[in-house]
Structure formats: C-alpha cells, structure tokens
C-alpha cells in the first residue's frame, strides 16, 4: 500500500469475518474496502448492486467451497462498497456533493492506487456492473477481465427511470419503508425465492430483507440518483477488448439489458450465460450456476482450482495467452447464450 498520495489515505482498519476493512479517502468521498486473502496474489475487485454491500451481494458465491478453491486460491478479494453502503455507515451529510457515476468509477482507480494494485479482475452486479464497465472504459490498462452479473449498459428506459424516481422519493421522504424493500427485492430476486401466499420467502431473501433495514436511506438515495442519471455506454463497450463473462437470470428485470450489452461486446472476447429460474442476483440466488463458466473463463489466464496445484501468482496478462484461449469456445461456452439450470428441489 502507498501513503504518499494526498488524494488517498487510510482512516481505519478493522477485522471482520476473516477480512480487513479499510476506509479509504478519495477525491469524491470515503470508500469502504473489505479485503480478503493474501495481498500478494492478483486482485479481484467487486462492486455490489444498489443498497447492497459485499455481504449481501457476494456472500452466497464466495461461501461456496468450490468458489473458495477457485477464487480465494487465485485472488486477493477487494470488495468495494458504494459510498455509505458499508456496515455501520453514517448518513451522508446534506452538504456533501452527490457523486456521479463517473466519480464512482474514478474512486475505484484511487482505491487501486492506494493498495498499489496494477491491472485487476473485476466482478460487479447490476449497478455495480455498470460502474465497473465504465471504469474499464476509462482506465483500460487497469482491467484484465470483467465478470458481470445482470449488467446495465444503456441509459435508463422511461419505465426504469419512473420506477427509480418513485423509489427515490420514497427513500428521501420515508426512508427504507416496506414499499421500497419490496421494490428492491423484486429487483434482486425471482418470484420463486421471494415466495407468496402459499410459499414462504427463502432464507436468502429473508437475510437480504434484514440487511436492508440496516441501510441508511439517504446514502442509497444518492447512489440511486446517480444511476438514474447514467449515460449510455453502448458505443464505448464496443471498444473494450478485455475478456468479459456475463451472467443474467432468466427472470431478471434487466435481462434485455444484459442481452443488449452482449450484442455490443466483441464476440471474440465475451460470452453470455443465462441462468434459468433466477432473478438478477445470481451470486446469491444460484451461485453454483456461476462456478463452471468462471472456471473456464479463468483458465484462459492460467488460473485453476487449488487441487490442480497451479501457482496463484501466475501472470494475469492476456498477451501471454495464445489467441485460441480468448474465444468463448475455449471457456467451454457456446457463441449463442447457454442456459444453466439449478434444481430448486429441497
């Protein structure tokens, strides 16, 4: 880590769930970064969706034993939270400037500089996927690959803009009320796990509902307002040449957005996985559906499961990889979208 820059400094370090949390000051506000693993390993940066943090957005994936042997063996994980989304966050003051999506992307490069990181692998969900995609467009040399879950690429449609405005007004005037929680849960999860009159909510939805109660509504409001003013990235993603792996739940409200983004990416370097009977947050609802595609994706960088005894310090440089490994076929994925189904039976 570096402490010579006047734009980034460490304020606090705490220990939680085997990781360390850093509060990093940037030009656009303070950012919480939870670090898990050996910091000598290559870096995997994550960014969650609206109103979530690493615990509520990525815990399902990273707590899978198979994911641990693949991801934690090869990477040090840097979970970046949107401003004010970390545990115990104080309300953002009314006098603080509201960051734009560009500001949020710029925060990421300041965080990387603070930890002394070069090029990193990125994983984001929905709003977080948008921020990481924008970051990849602005700082191409700092991104090795993108793993995006139910990503956004275009500016909000009129339907999304109106729904976000309703949610924004409710957050501002009433806080994290019941209506806002239901709208957010519909954003994250499929109807199958949200339950209904005769089917109870799944454990993962109940846990998410409890975590939403702990969020500061004004902080969520700021992130939502920034996302509701986001520009269209469609033309910019055409120029991305880092390898990209996109997951989307078949029942996600952002399913068409993921398909649109996939159509804009260079097919030589990208692949799409549609997960059946799943909402937007595949990382929590069906994390096992992500494991095999991610394993093939990372194999293109010379990274394998721990059982294969391959060094986690392998160079993560696509230029060291033969061209045939950069194709979707080399990932074990078809050029057309594949569908992965996980049994819902108990």
Buried (B, 14 or more C-beta within 10 A) or exposed (E): EEEEEEEBBBEEEEEEEEBEBBBBBBEBBBBBBBBBBEBEBBBBBBBBBBBBBBBBBBBBBBEBEBBBBBBBBBBBBBBBBBBBBBBEBEEBEEEBEBBBBBBBBBBBBBBBBBBEBEBBBBBBBBBBBBBBBBBBBBBEEBBBBBBBBBBBBBBBEEEBEEBBBEBBEBBBEEBBEEEBBEBBBBBBBBEBBBBEEEEEBBEBBEBBBEBBEEBBBBBBBBBBBBBBBBEEBBEBBEEBBBBBBBBBBBBBBBBEBBBBBBBBBBEEBBBBBBBBBBBBBBBBBBBBBBBBBBBBBBBBBBBBBEEEEBEBEBEBEBEEBEEEBBBBEBBBBEEEBBEBEBEEEE
